[in-house]
Amino acid sequence: MRRPLPVETEKAANVADDDSTAPLTPMTPMTPAAFAADAEIERALDTVDFDTVTREFKSQDAFIYLEKFLPATVTEQLIAAARSVTPNVNRNYLPGHKQGGSVSRHTLDELAPFVAELYRSPALMRFLERLAGEKLLPSPQDDPHAYALYYYTRPGDHIGWHYDTSYYKGRRYTLLLGVVDQSSCKLEYRLHTRNPGVPQVDGAVAYPPGALVFFDGDKLHHRITPLGDNEERISLTFEYVTDPRMGSWQRFISNMKDAIAYFGFRQVFRQLLGRTKR
């Protein structure tokens, strides 16, 4: 389990097209809190039966659910972070598809940096790489979905059936972590929907605080069922990629989707404008 992980974000080799080159994510030294959290995750992973978990991940077409994953102290810090940025939640309503709130990585970088540090946890990334069977990289620094909090706080908050489509040149893996769950919401999913000749498998889980869901975004068809009265649910999403390059048209589509459906135009495009002016 304990093998070295590069501490610098890698850029795809031999990139000739500047329009498809992703900005690198600057690396900063781990704070004491992040260092302690990484050590706790490392200890927790020592109890994981990797062979069994990996077999299950592969047999379910790159999908795994672990009800107990994060140490309690790490989960408590995530709950505190989620509460601290509640005033910054951006709510969206797309009839027939989505209703809820979200906070992007840009706001988390400013107001809840522990989330960003956990995202880059070497122990966590080693575990995910072992499951995926390939090198994973942090999403580029201008991707608001790289790590984000999602808030279900009003009756009917939900998200309809979808894939976490990768607009990158490589694959994009999604990690879901339970933060707050005082709800009847379920993550409903369909396995093998894109595997001809393989029977579809339907399932549902309610991932509580500290639980983990990890999957290939282009393979898992999934949704979050509607929130009931007097309920609350907050989840954290991490996105990792195998190739951080993205074409100009795909970048435009991704940015518009993020602005309209999740984080608002100010959050998405202020980062892009700021990078252009530098």
Beta strands, then each sheet from edge to edge (+ up, - down):
strand 1: 63-66
strand 2: 90-94
strand 3: 98-103
strand 4: 137-138
strand 5: 147-152
strand 6: 158-162
strand 7: 172-182
strand 8: 187-191
strand 9: 201-205
strand 10: 212-216
strand 11: 221-224
strand 12: 232-241
sheet 1: 1+ 10- 7+ 12- 4+
sheet 2: 1+ 10- 7+ 12- 5+ 3- 2+
sheet 3: 1+ 10- 7+ 12- 5+ 3- 6+ 11- 8+ 9-
end
